[in-house]
Amino acid sequence: MSHQLPPLVWLRAFESAARLSSFTAAAVELNLTQAAVSHQVRSLERYLGFSLFERLPRSLRLTDMGRAYLPTLRKAFDDISAATAGLFGPMGEKSVTVRAPVSYAVLCLAPRLHSFRRAYPEIDVRLCSAIWADALETETADVDIRYGDGHWPGFDAEFIFNEPAVPVCSPEFPEARGPAAHVLELARRDIIHIMGAEDLWTRLLRSIGSVETVTARGMKVDTSLAAAELAATGMGCALLLRSFAAPYVKDGRLIVPVDIELPLEQSHYLLLPHGQERARPEVLLFQEWLLDEFRSGR
C-alpha cells in the first residue's frame, strides 16, 4: 500500500517553525534561508489544503489544524530518531544527564538503570538529584523529572505515573504489632512529617471519617528518603509513596501496619521545555525507556 505523505523537508520545516514560533529561528536551526522555510511551509499548506499558521506581524501562531497536526508529527520524528539510534546505535560517545527529585532518583530510578545500561551500553547516564527542582537551571539536564500537578510554566509535562501514599513504620514500633493496629493509634504517636506535605496525615484520617487533626509538630525532613530512614530506625511513622516504601518493606526494615492508602493528586512527570531544539537520539531513547519502564509497572 502506498503512503500519501508530503515531502519530509516540508514536514521538518513546519515542525521547527511551530516549535520555535518563527520562520527565522527555524531557518537558523535547519541551516536554510527564512524564505526557504516559509516556502516549504506554504507548500505543505497547499498540499494539505489547510492553513497551519496565522502569520502575525512579529511571530507565528498555530491554527486549530496546525495544533492538531503538530503532536502526531513530532512523535513521528521522535520515533524515527529513537528507532534509528536503537537499531544502529548513536554515533560516537554519547551521554544523557538526568535530573530527578532525590527520593525518586535513589528509590525508584537508580535500581532500574541497569536495564537501560544493558540495552544501551554505549550511552553514559549522569544522574543528578535535586530536592527543590524548581530552583535549579533546566539547561543543565537532558531529562528533567519532577513531582507536582503537571503545570510548570514553559514546559510540556509528560505523565509518568501516579500512586497513593501508605503509612509505614519500623516492625518494632509498638502500635504496629498485632491485628489491633489502627491508623488512629499511629497518628497519635510520633509522626515524621515531610516538609510541604504536613497535611497528609490529617487527610488520611479524614478519608476514614475521623475528625481528628494531626498537628505538624514533631520530626520534619525535606525528603521522603530521610523520612524512610528515620522511620526504619523507629523514630516514628511516615506517609510515603508506595514505590518509595517498597524497597524498605521488601527487606523488612519497614512495614505497612494498616491496610489503607491515601490517593494523591500530584504525580511524577517528564518535563519537555517549550521551543527546545529536537532532543538528541540518546535522549529520546532514555525518555522512551523511562516511560515504558514505569508505565509497565516493572
C-alpha positions in Angstrom: 0.0 0.0 0.0 1.4 3.4 -1.0 1.5 6.1 1.7 0.4 9.6 0.7 2.9 11.7 2.5 4.1 15.2 1.9 7.9 15.7 1.4 9.9 15.2 4.6 11.6 18.6 4.2 8.2 20.4 4.3 7.2 18.5 7.4 10.6 19.3 9.0 10.2 23.0 8.2 6.7 23.1 9.7 7.7 21.2 12.9 10.7 23.5 13.5 8.7 26.7 12.8 5.9 25.5 15.1 8.3 24.7 17.9 10.2 28.0 17.7 7.2 30.2 16.6 9.4 31.7 14.0 10.4 31.1 10.4 13.6 33.0 11.1 14.6 30.8 14.1 13.6 27.7 12.1 15.9 28.8 9.3 18.8 29.1 11.6 18.1 25.6 13.1 17.7 24.0 9.7 20.6 25.9 8.1 18.2 27.4 5.5 17.1 30.9 4.5 14.0 32.3 6.0 12.4 32.5 2.6 13.1 28.7 2.0 11.4 27.8 5.3 8.4 30.0 4.5 8.2 28.5 1.0 8.3 24.9 2.3 5.6 25.6 4.9 3.3 27.2 2.3 3.9 24.2 0.0 2.8 21.9 2.8 -0.3 24.0 3.5 -1.3 23.9 -0.2 -0.7 20.1 -0.2 -2.9 19.6 2.8 -5.5 22.2 1.8 -5.4 23.9 5.2 -3.5 26.8 6.8 -1.3 25.7 9.6 -0.1 29.1 10.8 -1.6 32.5 11.4 1.1 35.0 10.2 1.4 37.7 12.8 3.5 40.9 12.5 6.3 39.6 14.7 5.6 35.9 15.2 3.6 32.9 14.2 0.6 31.3 15.8 -0.7 27.8 15.0 -4.2 27.4 13.6 -6.5 24.8 15.1 -5.4 22.4 12.3 -1.8 23.2 13.0 -2.2 22.5 16.7 -3.9 19.2 15.9 -1.3 18.1 13.4 1.9 19.0 15.4 1.8 16.4 18.2 1.5 13.5 15.9 4.2 14.8 13.6 6.5 15.5 16.5 6.1 12.0 17.8 6.7 10.5 14.3 10.1 12.4 14.2 11.0 11.2 17.7 10.1 7.6 16.9 12.2 7.7 13.7 15.1 9.2 15.6 14.8 6.8 18.5 14.4 3.7 16.3 17.5 4.7 14.2 19.6 5.1 17.3 18.2 2.0 18.9 18.9 -0.2 15.9 22.1 1.3 14.7 23.4 2.9 17.8 24.2 6.6 18.5 27.3 7.9 16.6 30.3 8.3 18.9 30.4 8.6 22.7 27.0 9.7 24.0 25.7 10.7 27.4 22.4 11.7 29.0 22.1 13.9 32.0 19.1 13.1 34.1 17.8 15.2 36.9 15.2 13.9 39.4 14.0 14.5 42.9 16.4 12.8 45.3 13.9 10.3 46.7 12.8 9.3 43.2 16.4 9.1 42.0 17.5 6.8 44.8 14.5 4.7 45.5 12.9 4.4 42.0 15.3 5.3 39.2 18.7 4.1 40.3 17.6 0.5 41.0 16.2 0.3 37.4 19.1 1.9 35.5 20.8 -1.4 35.0 18.2 -2.4 32.4 18.9 0.8 30.4 22.6 0.2 30.6 22.2 -3.4 29.4 20.1 -2.2 26.4 22.3 0.8 25.5 25.8 0.2 26.9 27.2 2.9 24.6 25.2 5.7 26.4 26.6 7.0 29.6 24.0 8.2 32.2 24.7 11.1 34.6 22.1 11.0 37.4 21.7 14.3 39.3 19.4 14.5 42.3 17.6 17.6 43.5 15.4 18.4 46.5 13.9 21.6 45.2 13.9 21.1 41.5 12.4 24.4 40.5 15.4 26.2 42.0 17.9 24.7 39.5 18.8 25.6 36.0 16.8 23.5 33.5 19.6 23.8 30.8 21.9 21.5 32.9 19.7 18.4 32.3 18.7 16.5 29.2 15.9 14.7 31.1 14.1 16.5 33.8 11.7 14.6 36.1 9.6 16.4 38.7 6.8 15.8 41.1 3.7 18.0 41.0 0.4 18.9 39.4 1.7 18.8 35.8 1.8 22.5 35.3 5.2 24.2 35.0 5.5 27.5 33.0 7.5 27.0 29.9 7.2 23.2 29.8 5.1 20.4 28.4 4.7 17.7 31.1 4.5 14.1 30.0 2.8 12.0 32.7 4.9 9.1 34.1 2.9 7.6 37.0 0.6 8.4 39.9 0.3 6.4 43.1 -1.0 6.7 46.7 0.8 7.2 49.9 0.9 4.5 52.6 1.7 4.6 56.3 4.9 2.9 57.3 6.9 2.3 60.5 9.5 0.0 61.9 8.4 -3.6 62.7 9.4 -2.7 66.3 7.0 0.3 66.6 4.6 -0.6 69.4 1.4 0.3 67.7 2.4 -1.7 64.6 2.1 -5.1 66.5 -0.8 -7.4 66.1 -4.2 -7.2 64.4 -5.3 -4.3 66.6 -3.0 -1.8 64.8 -5.1 1.2 63.6 -4.3 4.3 61.7 -5.7 6.5 64.6 -3.3 5.0 67.0 -0.4 5.5 64.6 -1.4 9.1 64.0 -1.4 9.8 67.8 2.2 8.6 68.1 5.4 10.2 66.8 4.9 11.4 63.3 7.7 12.1 60.7 6.5 15.0 58.6 7.8 15.7 55.1 8.1 19.5 54.5 5.4 20.8 52.2 3.2 17.7 52.9 2.4 18.2 56.6 -1.3 17.8 56.0 -1.2 14.3 54.6 -1.9 12.6 58.0 -4.9 14.7 58.6 -6.2 13.9 55.1 -5.6 10.2 55.8 -7.8 10.4 58.9 -10.5 12.4 57.0 -10.5 9.5 54.5 -11.7 7.1 57.2 -14.2 9.6 58.6 -12.2 10.8 61.6 -12.4 14.5 62.6 -9.1 14.4 64.5 -6.3 16.7 63.3 -2.7 15.7 63.3 -0.5 18.7 64.2 2.7 19.5 62.3 4.7 19.1 65.5 7.5 16.6 65.7 10.2 15.5 63.3 10.3 17.3 60.0 12.5 16.3 57.0 12.8 17.6 53.4 12.8 14.3 51.6 10.9 11.1 51.6 14.2 9.3 51.6 15.1 10.9 55.0 11.6 10.1 56.3 12.0 6.4 55.3 15.4 6.1 57.0 14.1 7.7 60.2 11.0 5.5 60.3 13.2 2.4 59.8 15.2 3.3 63.0 12.0 3.5 65.0 11.8 7.3 65.2 8.1 7.4 64.2 5.6 6.7 61.4 5.7 8.3 58.0 3.5 8.5 54.9 5.4 7.6 51.8 4.6 7.0 48.2 4.0 3.3 47.7 7.1 2.9 45.4 9.3 4.8 47.9 8.3 2.4 50.7 8.6 -0.8 48.6 12.4 -1.4 48.9 12.2 -0.9 52.7 9.2 -3.2 53.0 10.9 -5.8 50.8 14.0 -6.0 53.0 12.0 -5.9 56.3 13.1 -2.5 57.6 9.6 -1.1 57.3 6.1 -2.5 57.4 2.8 -1.2 56.3 0.9 -1.7 59.6 -2.6 -0.7 58.3 -4.2 -1.6 55.0 -5.1 1.9 54.0 -3.9 4.2 51.2 -4.2 7.9 50.6 -4.8 8.9 46.9 -2.7 11.9 45.9 -3.4 14.4 43.2 0.3 15.0 42.4 2.3 12.7 40.1 5.7 12.3 38.6 6.2 14.0 35.2 8.8 14.2 32.5 9.3 17.8 31.6 9.9 18.9 28.0 10.8 22.6 27.5 8.8 24.6 25.0 10.7 25.6 21.9 13.8 23.5 22.6 15.8 22.0 19.8 14.9 18.5 18.9 16.2 16.1 21.5 19.3 14.1 20.7 18.6 10.4 19.8 20.2 9.1 23.0 17.9 11.4 25.0 14.8 10.2 23.1 15.9 6.6 23.8 16.1 7.3 27.5 12.8 9.1 27.6 11.2 6.2 25.8 12.8 3.7 28.2 11.7 5.7 31.2 8.1 5.9 30.2 7.9 2.2 29.3 9.7 1.1 32.5 7.3 2.9 34.8 4.1 2.6 32.9 4.5 -1.1 32.5 4.8 -1.4 36.3 8.1 -3.3 36.3 
